[in-house]
Amino acid sequence: MKKLTAASIALCMATLMGCSSSDDEEELVLPEIVNQFETDVVWQESIGDGVEHYFSRLTPAVYNDRVFVANREGEVEALSLVNGDTIWQTDVRENTTFWPWESDVSAKLSGGILQAYGKIFIGSEHGYLTALDRETGEIVWRKTVPGEVLSKPAAGDGLIFVNLGSGKLLALHPDTGEERWSHEQEVPALTLRGQSSPTVANGGVLVGLETGKLSVFISESGYSAWSSEIATAKGSSEFERLVDVDTQPLISGPYAYAIAYNGNLAAVDIRSGNVVWKREYSSYREMSMDGQTIYVVDSDGVVYALDKSSGIERWSQPALRGWYLTGPAVAGNYLALGDQEGYLHWLNKESGELVSREDFDSSGFFVEPVVADDKLILYTRDGEVSAVKIPN
């Protein structure tokens, strides 16, 4: 099974299409705007070397007045939401032996962070899932799992659910890591790098698949309830036939919302699996929702707002096309998004207008901002963690 990052796909497609002459090339330039407000940075801290250039979905987690962050090497920290001070720090590489010939040992943390049941859960490319005590950082248990943990686990119905790169979905006991059930899913020969984080709702576990489907499993038993097609593989090349549903499904009322690469955004009835509506949008970035609106960043970097009951487009913002944006975070009256060059963009969530921009860190953003009370938590590739004030 081959897994490609979005950057790899872009490079491959550019190679297939051929290179244009220097006269035809256009430099990617951000649109000029007049900031309607300046971004207010409350605090900044650093956690080692971050994730560097590697694929990662180590999204910070927030609980009460604490922010939990981790770097790829294996350091996990709890920071004060108020001032960024370190409350505890744990190295999950302790007492763990990887390949003996590796001189620079890395835990290769890649999937997380989930806080639930008084613990912090985080996974790695080595096939480990680790549970830490949320208050002290002490390692409670570590479990070997049959595949890479590339997405954040989910919690609900008294269990932890982990979607693995091998195609297996596991249900584990949060106190011990004991496996309660597993389900193996079909995995195509070529997929995007990443997995859908599960969502737990109404006694079921919803998860997106690399086959372009959204599936539901009964939380208690792992029994397959239904599977709904979000996208169908089309085209003659393997690249064109990529239809991964790599984002976490969103739930609102009786409906689940999922989006596929090279596919569609769809609303699905949770009870029956019937598709309520489907619209042609392609994405591998996390979506967000606010009231009656779904916010999507498509595979090209165009931002959309859509009515969640009908899928009708309310506005689109194409000015950031090509900038490899993160998913959007709903922050008060605005949407906040980072890009690969380290800019934080603010959009008016009602109109899509670009209202402010801040240059943070040239290493770039790789996961969406996280809302924490009146602050936004940002994490850049080189390990810089920032809290910024959400503007009124």
KADALIN-V640486 format. One line per field, one symbol per residue. phi: phi as a letter, one per 30 degrees, with the letter a starting at -180 (. if undefined). burial: + if it has 24 or more other C-alpha atoms within 12 Angstrom, else -. Layout:
# KADALIN-V640486
phi = ???
burial = ???
This chain:
# KADALIN-V640486
phi = .cbcdddddddddddddjcddddcdcddbdddbcedacdcddabbbbhcichcddabddebbbhcbccbbcddkdbbccdddbiddcabbcddeicccdddddcdbdhdbblcccahibccbcbddicbcccdddcidddabbdcdldccbddbblhibccbccddjccccbdddbiddcabbccdbddbbddkbdddbcahibccbdcddiccbbbdedcidddabbdcbcdbjccdddcdbecccddccbidccbbbcdhbbcbcbdddcidddabbdbcabcdcbbaicbccbcddcjdcbcbdddbiddcabbcdceichddddcdbidbccbcbdcjdccccdddciddcabbdcaddjcbbddcdbhcbbccbcedjdcbcbdddd
burial = --++++--+-----------------------------+-+-++++++++++-++++++++++--+++++++++++++++++-+++-++++++------------++++++++++++-+++++++++++++++++-+++++++++++++++++++++-+++++++++++++++++-+-+-+++-+-++-++++++++++++--+++++++++++++++++-+-+-++++++++-----+-++++++++++++--+++++++++++++++++-+-++++++++++++++++--+++++++++++++++++-+++-++++++-++++++++++--+++++++++++++++++-+++++++-++-++++++++++--+++++++++++++++++-
